Amino acid sequence: MMRAKRFAVFLGLATAIAACGGAQPAPKEPVTNSPPQAETPEDPLGPRPIPQASVDFHPQVPEVFDGPAGSKVWLFSRTTLPIVSLAVAVPYGSASDPEGRSGLAYVTADMLDEGAGKRDPIAFATALDLIGARLQSHATRDSSLVMVDVLAGKLPDALSLLADAILRPRHTKKDFERVHSLWVNALRARAQDPGQVAQVVTTASFYGWDNPYGPPTDGTVASAQKIGLEDVKRWHQRIWRPDRVTFVITGDVKKDDVLAMLNTAFAGWKAPKTDPLPIATPQAPRAEHPRTVLVVRDDAPQVIMSVASASVKASDPDYPLLSLANVPLGGSFTSRLNQVLREDYGFTYGARSRFNFQRGEGMFVARAAIRTDAISDALRLTLEQLRKLAEEGLTEDELNKAKAQVQSEMVTGYGTLNGVVGSLVSNAMAGLGPDADARILARQREATGEEVRKAVSQHLNLGEATIVLVGPREAVLEAFEKNGLPAPEIRDTDGRPVGSQAASRRP
């Protein structure tokens, strides 16, 4: 009230003053002094560069020539750094394991660095350390290989140690017992990891145990217990023959020099008179309807979901197109599967898919760890995305992004010597030529959307898919039922059937 009265008195006085004084002159424009414009300091880094248009990457093709005793050498010279990376491989992996001895190639590869020549395991490791070399050995489905990284100046010493490991392994009982014990413990631990169980069971269920690709690469506890030291000795001697060996060498070394080093290190190596093992090229199975598999893990807070179907060999003309299509499907963080299952619904931390790169007929697999309460919807959405890709293909934007990504990944791989070796040795063991990377990338670069759609439509057949769920029984059975899928087989953690009857929901 008091504020209102004061305002009224003030307004009355102002009106009276205006009436007495007549019109008032217009106020002058305020004078403002604008501060001087500061000069933009010169960028110490110089003018900002203008990005150039992207250019097509063309992978360098390695030089191929004969090595010692009938072996082959793929040489990729790069003299920017005084480093050499190399791999020595034979096309015999777990797909070549004798029946009932799955894991033999795996443990034989694991024994490669357990002493050689006059050196026991510790002396052998010390000799590698003294020249700054790193040696790794392992087996895949299609190959057994050993890889070495070393300074170029120490390459002769590294090749001498490598030749000892391949030609003169010690294979002592004591060392084998230690390696074998660690191997069996790792296999037992594998059964407790739902993610590893999903991988093993999906492959075993899809291919079948009688297929060379079916058993796990590292074997099972049961098969490991059948493998002894004499098995390893015979297997090593049988597969490591020079007429089946490919040397893949990258780095600061020239052809004449590397050939001389190889001939010195592997002097006296001769192929045995016996015929070599046949090179396995397994076929993918065909089914008339979808197959479902359950691995019961009632204590699991998530369900590991795998959807698998038949694919093609790495050498198939359609493989580059399928690999390209996989980028926007499940081969990147911005893929369709990741967008729907993670971003839109929050069912998972991430979903991925791939078309296996194999010498024999491969397998497509999409996989994700799903919240147990959401598995029914997640399975439905996954199958919808796969069907949509097969029917409609990629959008123009997806196709262009996929082309950019496969080139970027190739450039990244060829940016390191290890990346080059890994890619080239994979190509060699898959039966591809030394120019495979260049041909695959060129095919992907020129691919049209219709070509990609046709390839996916032909090779991604959900009517014969194998769907594996690892998780709580009731949630999994409900998911299969709600999606109109048949009742699942129950399998153990190695992928072997449990009982002869399909599972059914409890009443």
PEVENTA-V183960 format. One line per field, one symbol per residue. ss: DSSP state (A for helix, B for strand, O for the rest). phi: phi as a letter, one per 40 degrees, with the letter a starting at -180 (. if undefined). burial: b if it has 24 or more other C-alpha atoms within 12 Angstrom, else e. A space follows every 50 residues. Layout:
# PEVENTA-V183960
ss=???
phi=???
burial=???
This chain:
# PEVENTA-V183960
ss=OAAAAAAAAAAAAAAAAAAAAOOOOOOOOOOOOOOOOOOOOOOOOOOOOO OOOOOOOOOOOOBBBBOAAAOBBBBBBOOOOOBBBBBBBBOOOAAAOOOO OOOAAAAAAAOOOOOBOOBOAAAAAAAAAAOOOBBBBBBOOOOBBBBBBB BAAAAAAAAAAAAAAAAOBOOOAAAAAAAAAAAAAAAAAAOOOAAAAAAA AAAAAAAOOOOOOOOOOOOOAAAAOOOOAAAAAAAAAAAOOAAABBBBBB BOOOAAAAAAAAAAAOOOOOOOOOOOOOOOOOOOOOOOOOBBBBBBOOOO OBBBBBBBBBOOOOOOOOAAAAAAAAAAAAOOOOOAAAAAAAAAOOOOOO BBBBBOOOOOOOBBBBBBBBBAAAAAAAAAAAAAAAAAAAAAOOOAAAAA AAAAAAAAAAAAAOOOAAAAAAAAAAAAAOOOOOOAAAAAAAAAAAOOAA AAAAAAAAAOOAAAOBBBBBBOAAAAAAAAAAOOOOOOBBBOOOOOBOOO OOOOOOO
phi=.ccccccccccccccccccccgcccccccccbbccccccccccccgcccc dcccbccbdccccbacbcfgcbbbbbcabcbcbbbabbbbcbbccbdcdg bchcccccccccbcgagcbcdcccccccccbgcbbbbabbcbababbbba cdcbcdcccccccdcccbccfccccccccccccccccccdccbdccdccc cccccccgcccdccccdcgbdccccccbccccdccdccccbccbcbcbbb hcabdccccccccccbdgcbccccccccccbccccbbcacbbbbbcbccc cbbcbbbbacbbccccdccdccccccdccabaccccccccccccbgcaci bbaabccaccccacabaacbddcbcccccccccccccccccbgccccccc cccccccccccccccbccccddccccccccgccccccccccccccccccc ccccccccbbbccbcbbbbbicdccccccccccgbccccbbcccgccbgb bccbccc
burial=eeeeeeeeeeeeeeeeeeeeeeeeeeeeeeeeeeeeeeeeeeeeeeeeee eeeeeebebbbbbbebbbbebbbbbbbbeeeebbbbbbbbbbbbbbbbee bbbbbbbbbbbbbbbbbeebbeebbebbeebebbbbbbbbbbbbbbbbbb bbebbbbbbbbbbbbbbbbbbbeebbeebbeebbeebeebbeebbbbbbb bbbbbbbbbbbbbbbbbbbbbebbbebbbebbbebbbbbbbbbbbbbbbb bbbebeebbebbbebbeebeeeeeeeeebbbbbbbbeeebbbbbbbbeeb ebbbbbbbbbbbbbbbebbbbbbbbbbbbbbbebbbbbbbbbeeeebbeb bbbbbbbbbbbbbbbbbbbbbbbbbbbbbbbbbebbbebbeebbeeebbe bbbbbbbebbbeebebbbbbbbbbbbbbbbbbbbbbbbbbbebbbebbbe bbbebbbbbbbbbbbbbbbbbbbbbbbbbbeebebbbbbbbbbbbbbeee eebeeee
